[in-house]
Amino acid sequence: MKEKKPIEVEAIFPQIRQIEDKALAEGVRKVWEDLWQAGNWPDFEKMPTSPEIPYPARPHNQCVVDLALAVAETLERHHGKTFNRDHLIAAAILQDASKVVEYCPDAEGRATLSETGTYFPHAFLAAEAARRHGLPDPVVHAILLHTPQAARFPETYEGKILYHVDQLDVIAIHKDRWRKEIFITK
């Protein structure tokens, strides 16, 4: 298979420069590059968020990173809570990286589920690549559980922030997928 032009992770996610652990930052770059090379998208700029959400993936992914950092900063300022910013940034940058493999372009350039995407749940491949590249378990955990399709809810604060900001951005660009159910008990 012919190697594609490398993805410019730092140009897409300049927040990677804020990761103090340089080995972690390099691992994030390697995960994106591995998944990018394995995927069928010729141009990241043309990749939609998902088959259901034709909005471009790049601004969605960038917004998730910015929202995660803003929420963490606000919680720190108002409540004195501290977060592992390196972990939060790494997980936010990687949360949708597996989409370049999970989806492929159809004849019109729209996202459709790839053959690989039929076998694995969303975020599994990014989490697996992150683990393979030695990223810390809390980062892998946040990536894997950032989606409502995951079997469970994230346990770390960084994972919870990522989960909620991703859903808020999806609401902003697509539609509200959350619903409230009332249970009446005696």
Phi and psi restraints in degrees (value plus and minus 20) as a CYANA .aco file:
   2 LYS   PHI     -91.4   -51.4
   2 LYS   PSI     113.8   153.8
   3 GLU   PHI     -94.3   -54.3
   3 GLU   PSI     115.6   155.6
   4 LYS   PHI    -103.0   -63.0
   4 LYS   PSI     146.4   186.4
   5 LYS   PHI     -79.0   -39.0
   5 LYS   PSI     115.5   155.5
   6 PRO   PHI     -80.5   -40.5
   6 PRO   PSI     129.5   169.5
   7 ILE   PHI     -99.7   -59.7
   7 ILE   PSI     119.2   159.2
   8 GLU   PHI    -112.9   -72.9
   8 GLU   PSI      61.3   101.3
   9 VAL   PHI     -77.5   -37.5
   9 VAL   PSI     -64.7   -24.7
  10 GLU   PHI     -87.1   -47.1
  10 GLU   PSI     -51.2   -11.2
  11 ALA   PHI     -91.7   -51.7
  11 ALA   PSI     -57.0   -17.0
  12 ILE   PHI     -96.8   -56.8
  12 ILE   PSI     -61.8   -21.8
  13 PHE   PHI    -144.1  -104.1
  13 PHE   PSI      57.3    97.3
  14 PRO   PHI     -82.2   -42.2
  14 PRO   PSI     -36.9     3.1
  15 GLN   PHI     -83.9   -43.9
  15 GLN   PSI     -36.3     3.7
  16 ILE   PHI     -78.6   -38.6
  16 ILE   PSI     -48.0    -8.0
  17 ARG   PHI     -86.8   -46.8
  17 ARG   PSI     -38.6     1.4
  18 GLN   PHI    -101.0   -61.0
  18 GLN   PSI     -31.8     8.2
  19 ILE   PHI     -92.4   -52.4
  19 ILE   PSI      97.4   137.4
  20 GLU   PHI     -93.8   -53.8
  20 GLU   PSI     -53.9   -13.9
  21 ASP   PHI     -98.6   -58.6
  21 ASP   PSI      82.2   122.2
  22 LYS   PHI     -84.8   -44.8
  22 LYS   PSI     -50.4   -10.4
  23 ALA   PHI     -87.5   -47.5
  23 ALA   PSI     -57.8   -17.8
  24 LEU   PHI     -84.7   -44.7
  24 LEU   PSI     -66.3   -26.3
  25 ALA   PHI     -79.4   -39.4
  25 ALA   PSI     -62.3   -22.3
  26 GLU   PHI     -85.1   -45.1
  26 GLU   PSI     -58.3   -18.3
  27 GLY   PHI     -81.8   -41.8
  27 GLY   PSI     -60.8   -20.8
  28 VAL   PHI     -81.0   -41.0
  28 VAL   PSI     -65.5   -25.5
  29 ARG   PHI     -78.8   -38.8
  29 ARG   PSI     -65.3   -25.3
  30 LYS   PHI     -84.8   -44.8
  30 LYS   PSI     -59.1   -19.1
  31 VAL   PHI     -81.6   -41.6
  31 VAL   PSI     -69.0   -29.0
  32 TRP   PHI     -80.2   -40.2
  32 TRP   PSI     -64.6   -24.6
  33 GLU   PHI     -84.3   -44.3
  33 GLU   PSI     -64.0   -24.0
  34 ASP   PHI     -79.8   -39.8
  34 ASP   PSI     -67.4   -27.4
  35 LEU   PHI     -88.4   -48.4
  35 LEU   PSI     -59.3   -19.3
  36 TRP   PHI     -79.5   -39.5
  36 TRP   PSI     -66.5   -26.5
  37 GLN   PHI     -85.1   -45.1
  37 GLN   PSI     -51.0   -11.0
  38 ALA   PHI     -99.3   -59.3
  38 ALA   PSI     -39.1     0.9
  39 GLY   PHI    -105.7   -65.7
  39 GLY   PSI     154.8   194.8
  40 ASN   PHI    -129.1   -89.1
  40 ASN   PSI      -8.1    31.9
  41 TRP   PHI    -105.4   -65.4
  41 TRP   PSI     103.7   143.7
  42 PRO   PHI     -97.6   -57.6
  42 PRO   PSI     -42.0    -2.0
  43 ASP   PHI    -167.6  -127.6
  43 ASP   PSI      96.8   136.8
  44 PHE   PHI     -80.6   -40.6
  44 PHE   PSI     -52.1   -12.1
  45 GLU   PHI     -83.6   -43.6
  45 GLU   PSI     -43.7    -3.7
  46 LYS   PHI    -117.0   -77.0
  46 LYS   PSI     -23.3    16.7
  47 MET   PHI     -99.0   -59.0
  47 MET   PSI     104.2   144.2
  48 PRO   PHI     -96.3   -56.3
  48 PRO   PSI     144.9   184.9
  49 THR   PHI     -80.6   -40.6
  49 THR   PSI     -60.6   -20.6
  50 SER   PHI    -189.2  -149.2
  50 SER   PSI     154.0   194.0
  51 PRO   PHI     -80.4   -40.4
  51 PRO   PSI     -52.8   -12.8
  52 GLU   PHI    -103.5   -63.5
  52 GLU   PSI     -41.5    -1.5
  53 ILE   PHI    -141.5  -101.5
  53 ILE   PSI      76.5   116.5
  54 PRO   PHI     -92.4   -52.4
  54 PRO   PSI     -23.8    16.2
  55 TYR   PHI     -81.4   -41.4
  55 TYR   PSI     122.4   162.4
  56 PRO   PHI     -79.3   -39.3
  56 PRO   PSI     121.3   161.3
  57 ALA   PHI     -87.6   -47.6
  57 ALA   PSI     -56.8   -16.8
  58 ARG   PHI     -77.6   -37.6
  58 ARG   PSI     -74.9   -34.9
  59 PRO   PHI     -84.0   -44.0
  59 PRO   PSI     -52.9   -12.9
  60 HIS   PHI     -81.5   -41.5
  60 HIS   PSI     -70.2   -30.2
  61 ASN   PHI     -83.8   -43.8
  61 ASN   PSI     -61.8   -21.8
  62 GLN   PHI     -83.8   -43.8
  62 GLN   PSI     -60.5   -20.5
  63 CYS   PHI     -85.6   -45.6
  63 CYS   PSI     -59.6   -19.6
  64 VAL   PHI     -79.6   -39.6
  64 VAL   PSI     -63.6   -23.6
  65 VAL   PHI     -83.0   -43.0
  65 VAL   PSI     -68.0   -28.0
  66 ASP   PHI     -83.6   -43.6
  66 ASP   PSI     -62.6   -22.6
  67 LEU   PHI     -82.8   -42.8
  67 LEU   PSI     -63.0   -23.0
  68 ALA   PHI     -79.6   -39.6
  68 ALA   PSI     -65.0   -25.0
  69 LEU   PHI     -86.2   -46.2
  69 LEU   PSI     -59.8   -19.8
  70 ALA   PHI     -86.4   -46.4
  70 ALA   PSI     -61.4   -21.4
  71 VAL   PHI     -84.4   -44.4
  71 VAL   PSI     -66.4   -26.4
  72 ALA   PHI     -79.6   -39.6
  72 ALA   PSI     -65.3   -25.3
  73 GLU   PHI     -81.5   -41.5
  73 GLU   PSI     -62.2   -22.2
  74 THR   PHI     -86.8   -46.8
  74 THR   PSI     -63.1   -23.1
  75 LEU   PHI     -85.0   -45.0
  75 LEU   PSI     -57.5   -17.5
  76 GLU   PHI     -84.4   -44.4
  76 GLU   PSI     -64.6   -24.6
  77 ARG   PHI     -86.2   -46.2
  77 ARG   PSI     -63.0   -23.0
  78 HIS   PHI    -107.2   -67.2
  78 HIS   PSI     -49.2    -9.2
  79 HIS   PHI    -141.3  -101.3
  79 HIS   PSI     -23.8    16.2
  80 GLY   PHI      51.5    91.5
  80 GLY   PSI     -10.0    30.0
  81 LYS   PHI     -94.7   -54.7
  81 LYS   PSI     116.9   156.9
  82 THR   PHI    -129.5   -89.5
  82 THR   PSI     129.5   169.5
  83 PHE   PHI    -147.9  -107.9
  83 PHE   PSI     137.9   177.9
  84 ASN   PHI    -103.7   -63.7
  84 ASN   PSI      76.2   116.2
  85 ARG   PHI     -82.1   -42.1
  85 ARG   PSI     -58.6   -18.6
  86 ASP   PHI     -78.1   -38.1
  86 ASP   PSI     -66.4   -26.4
  87 HIS   PHI     -84.9   -44.9
  87 HIS   PSI     -62.6   -22.6
  88 LEU   PHI     -82.8   -42.8
  88 LEU   PSI     -66.5   -26.5
  89 ILE   PHI     -84.0   -44.0
  89 ILE   PSI     -66.4   -26.4
  90 ALA   PHI     -79.8   -39.8
  90 ALA   PSI     -67.7   -27.7
  91 ALA   PHI     -85.5   -45.5
  91 ALA   PSI     -60.1   -20.1
  92 ALA   PHI     -85.7   -45.7
  92 ALA   PSI     -59.6   -19.6
  93 ILE   PHI     -86.2   -46.2
  93 ILE   PSI     -54.3   -14.3
  94 LEU   PHI    -115.2   -75.2
  94 LEU   PSI     -27.0    13.0
  95 GLN   PHI     -74.8   -34.8
  95 GLN   PSI     -54.3   -14.3
  96 ASP   PHI    -135.4   -95.4
  96 ASP   PSI      -4.7    35.3
  97 ALA   PHI     -81.0   -41.0
  97 ALA   PSI     -51.1   -11.1
  98 SER   PHI     -91.7   -51.7
  98 SER   PSI     -32.3     7.7
  99 LYS   PHI     -81.9   -41.9
  99 LYS   PSI     -46.2    -6.2
 100 VAL   PHI     -87.9   -47.9
 100 VAL   PSI     -36.4     3.6
 101 VAL   PHI    -127.1   -87.1
 101 VAL   PSI     -54.9   -14.9
 102 GLU   PHI     -86.3   -46.3
 102 GLU   PSI     -51.5   -11.5
 103 TYR   PHI    -138.2   -98.2
 103 TYR   PSI     138.7   178.7
 104 CYS   PHI    -161.1  -121.1
 104 CYS   PSI     138.4   178.4
 105 PRO   PHI     -96.8   -56.8
 105 PRO   PSI     119.5   159.5
 106 ASP   PHI    -105.8   -65.8
 106 ASP   PSI    -191.9  -151.9
 107 ALA   PHI     -80.2   -40.2
 107 ALA   PSI     -48.5    -8.5
 108 GLU   PHI    -114.5   -74.5
 108 GLU   PSI     -16.8    23.2
 109 GLY   PHI      66.7   106.7
 109 GLY   PSI     -15.3    24.7
 110 ARG   PHI    -101.1   -61.1
 110 ARG   PSI     134.6   174.6
 111 ALA   PHI     -94.4   -54.4
 111 ALA   PSI     116.3   156.3
 112 THR   PHI    -157.7  -117.7
 112 THR   PSI     135.1   175.1
 113 LEU   PHI     -83.5   -43.5
 113 LEU   PSI     109.0   149.0
 114 SER   PHI    -100.6   -60.6
 114 SER   PSI     149.3   189.3
 115 GLU   PHI     -79.6   -39.6
 115 GLU   PSI     -64.5   -24.5
 116 THR   PHI     -80.2   -40.2
 116 THR   PSI     -60.5   -20.5
 117 GLY   PHI     -83.1   -43.1
 117 GLY   PSI     -41.7    -1.7
 118 THR   PHI     -95.6   -55.6
 118 THR   PSI     -38.3     1.7
 119 TYR   PHI    -115.8   -75.8
 119 TYR   PSI     -41.7    -1.7
 120 PHE   PHI    -148.0  -108.0
 120 PHE   PSI     123.1   163.1
 121 PRO   PHI     -90.8   -50.8
 121 PRO   PSI     137.4   177.4
 122 HIS   PHI     -73.3   -33.3
 122 HIS   PSI     116.5   156.5
 123 ALA   PHI      63.7   103.7
 123 ALA   PSI     -31.7     8.3
 124 PHE   PHI     -80.7   -40.7
 124 PHE   PSI     -65.2   -25.2
 125 LEU   PHI     -88.3   -48.3
 125 LEU   PSI     -56.6   -16.6
 126 ALA   PHI     -87.0   -47.0
 126 ALA   PSI     -61.8   -21.8
 127 ALA   PHI     -84.4   -44.4
 127 ALA   PSI     -61.5   -21.5
 128 GLU   PHI     -84.8   -44.8
 128 GLU   PSI     -62.8   -22.8
 129 ALA   PHI     -85.9   -45.9
 129 ALA   PSI     -59.0   -19.0
 130 ALA   PHI     -82.6   -42.6
 130 ALA   PSI     -62.6   -22.6
 131 ARG   PHI     -84.8   -44.8
 131 ARG   PSI     -63.4   -23.4
 132 ARG   PHI     -81.2   -41.2
 132 ARG   PSI     -53.2   -13.2
 133 HIS   PHI    -109.8   -69.8
 133 HIS   PSI      -9.4    30.6
 134 GLY   PHI      59.4    99.4
 134 GLY   PSI      -2.2    37.8
 135 LEU   PHI     -88.6   -48.6
 135 LEU   PSI     129.5   169.5
 136 PRO   PHI     -81.9   -41.9
 136 PRO   PSI     127.8   167.8
 137 ASP   PHI     -73.7   -33.7
 137 ASP   PSI     -60.1   -20.1
 138 PRO   PHI     -81.1   -41.1
 138 PRO   PSI     -51.0   -11.0
 139 VAL   PHI     -91.2   -51.2
 139 VAL   PSI     -65.9   -25.9
 140 VAL   PHI     -79.4   -39.4
 140 VAL   PSI     -63.7   -23.7
 141 HIS   PHI     -77.4   -37.4
 141 HIS   PSI     -68.4   -28.4
 142 ALA   PHI     -84.0   -44.0
 142 ALA   PSI     -60.5   -20.5
 143 ILE   PHI     -82.1   -42.1
 143 ILE   PSI     -71.2   -31.2
 144 LEU   PHI     -82.4   -42.4
 144 LEU   PSI     -56.5   -16.5
 145 LEU   PHI    -125.0   -85.0
 145 LEU   PSI      -4.7    35.3
 146 HIS   PHI     -94.8   -54.8
 146 HIS   PSI     -29.1    10.9
 147 THR   PHI    -131.4   -91.4
 147 THR   PSI     126.8   166.8
 148 PRO   PHI     -83.6   -43.6
 148 PRO   PSI     -37.5     2.5
 149 GLN   PHI     -96.5   -56.5
 149 GLN   PSI     -31.3     8.7
 150 ALA   PHI     -87.5   -47.5
 150 ALA   PSI     133.6   173.6
 151 ALA   PHI     -91.2   -51.2
 151 ALA   PSI     -41.1    -1.1
 152 ARG   PHI    -165.4  -125.4
 152 ARG   PSI     151.9   191.9
 153 PHE   PHI    -111.1   -71.1
 153 PHE   PSI     125.6   165.6
 154 PRO   PHI     -80.4   -40.4
 154 PRO   PSI     127.5   167.5
 155 GLU   PHI    -119.8   -79.8
 155 GLU   PSI     -44.5    -4.5
 156 THR   PHI    -106.3   -66.3
 156 THR   PSI     134.8   174.8
 157 TYR   PHI     -81.1   -41.1
 157 TYR   PSI     -59.9   -19.9
 158 GLU   PHI     -82.5   -42.5
 158 GLU   PSI     -61.1   -21.1
 159 GLY   PHI     -85.3   -45.3
 159 GLY   PSI     -59.2   -19.2
 160 LYS   PHI     -86.1   -46.1
 160 LYS   PSI     -63.1   -23.1
 161 ILE   PHI     -79.1   -39.1
 161 ILE   PSI     -68.4   -28.4
 162 LEU   PHI     -80.2   -40.2
 162 LEU   PSI     -65.0   -25.0
 163 TYR   PHI     -75.7   -35.7
 163 TYR   PSI     -71.6   -31.6
 164 HIS   PHI     -90.2   -50.2
 164 HIS   PSI     -61.2   -21.2
 165 VAL   PHI     -89.4   -49.4
 165 VAL   PSI     -53.7   -13.7
 166 ASP   PHI     -82.3   -42.3
 166 ASP   PSI     -64.4   -24.4
 167 GLN   PHI     -87.0   -47.0
 167 GLN   PSI     -58.3   -18.3
 168 LEU   PHI     -82.0   -42.0
 168 LEU   PSI     -60.6   -20.6
 169 ASP   PHI     -88.7   -48.7
 169 ASP   PSI     -57.4   -17.4
 170 VAL   PHI     -80.7   -40.7
 170 VAL   PSI     -60.2   -20.2
 171 ILE   PHI     -81.5   -41.5
 171 ILE   PSI     -61.3   -21.3
 172 ALA   PHI     -85.4   -45.4
 172 ALA   PSI     -55.9   -15.9
 173 ILE   PHI    -120.4   -80.4
 173 ILE   PSI     -32.9     7.1
 174 HIS   PHI    -155.2  -115.2
 174 HIS   PSI    -103.4   -63.4
 175 LYS   PHI    -185.0  -145.0
 175 LYS   PSI     143.5   183.5
 176 ASP   PHI     -97.1   -57.1
 176 ASP   PSI      97.0   137.0
 177 ARG   PHI    -120.5   -80.5
 177 ARG   PSI     -23.3    16.7
 178 TRP   PHI    -105.3   -65.3
 178 TRP   PSI     130.5   170.5
 179 ARG   PHI    -165.1  -125.1
 179 ARG   PSI     133.6   173.6
 180 LYS   PHI    -130.3   -90.3
 180 LYS   PSI     108.5   148.5
 181 GLU   PHI    -133.5   -93.5
 181 GLU   PSI     118.9   158.9
 182 ILE   PHI    -123.0   -83.0
 182 ILE   PSI     110.0   150.0
 183 PHE   PHI    -134.1   -94.1
 183 PHE   PSI     102.1   142.1
 184 ILE   PHI    -120.0   -80.0
 184 ILE   PSI     102.9   142.9
 185 THR   PHI    -144.0  -104.0
 185 THR   PSI     136.0   176.0
